[in-house]
Amino acid sequence: MKGKKSYAFFLLIILGASVLLLSLSYAKESMKGKENKGESIEKADLRIVCSSTCTKVKTNEETTFAITNLMTEARTLALWISPINQEEEIKVFLNGNEQLNLQNPILWEFSSFGEVNDFKNFTILIKSEKKTEYNIKIEDYEEKNTLLNAIKIDDNIYQEKGNYYYYGENPSNYILYNDSLYQIIGIIEEDIKLISPVLGLGTYKEENNYATLKDYQKSFGKEDFVIEDALSYKSWMTGEKGFWLKDQENNLAYYASKYDGIEKSVKYVDLYIREVVSIKKDTLLLKGEGTIENPYEVVYESE
């Protein structure tokens, strides 16, 4: 009798161990399924592991990217998110921080990676009432993609005290802005200044943004330029029609034209209007060569 009890007890132990092993095996397979839910991309110099897919993000679902630098030197990566519809009310959070000035596409410059096998995690969350997907792309960030660098290396650039001005009769300074063909005045006081084509006639308005007298003078590219020289030389900013400049003197406003050079006028007469706008100097360059046939196209920040 005693032997039968020992045998039964032994069978219970074996049965319990079997149940435990089956449970552990099931749990392991379950975890394995969860781990395989994500996606990974491995290139010769980069490894990316994503909590879902590495090419798209869904609204209202946080996506995590584990990125490993496999290069032997430091690098900076960029994440592109597109297309961003400015009419939709969305909020974008990168590493938990809301991005207030959205671009289309969104560019996120990652913190610089150090030596080989430097590893970092990043999270993306796009909040929206609509359920949709956005395309994402991770690549090396290259400063040459900025409009700033394209301007600095142009042959028709006049540099003075950290500012860069386009000069000459026909520089490659055309740029698309609000679906219109503007021209770049230069990089001035940390911003890139653009000037519009003629927008119409009007009297001088204090609140309007016009090109300054200095902007116009620098377009001739001469260090010793004086106002009286305006009729002796030509520049890309000189037009057939006289347009307002920002500067004033003795309650008169300056204007510039091909036939008058630089002169002053009372403010209540109608002259042509060319508006000036400023964009950030780190504005990204998408394509173009700055010519009238192939103007620069850039990524503008939304207001």
Buried (B, 14 or more C-beta within 10 A) or exposed (E): EEEEEEEEEEEEEEEEEEEEEEEEEEEEEEEEEEEEEBBEBEEEBBBBBBBBBBEBBBBEBBBBBBBBBBBEEEBBBBBBBBEBEEEEEBEBBBEEEEBEEBBBBBBBEBEEBEEEEBEBEBBBBBBBEEEBEBEBEBEEBEEEBBBBBBBEEBEBBBEEEEBBBBBBEEBBBBBBBEEEEBBBBBBBEEBBBBBBEEEEEEBBEEEBBBBBBBBBBBBBBBEEBEBEBBBEBBBBBBBEBBBBBBBBEEEBBBBBBEEEBBBBBEBEEEBBBBBBBBBBBBBBBEEBEBEEEEBBBBBBBEE
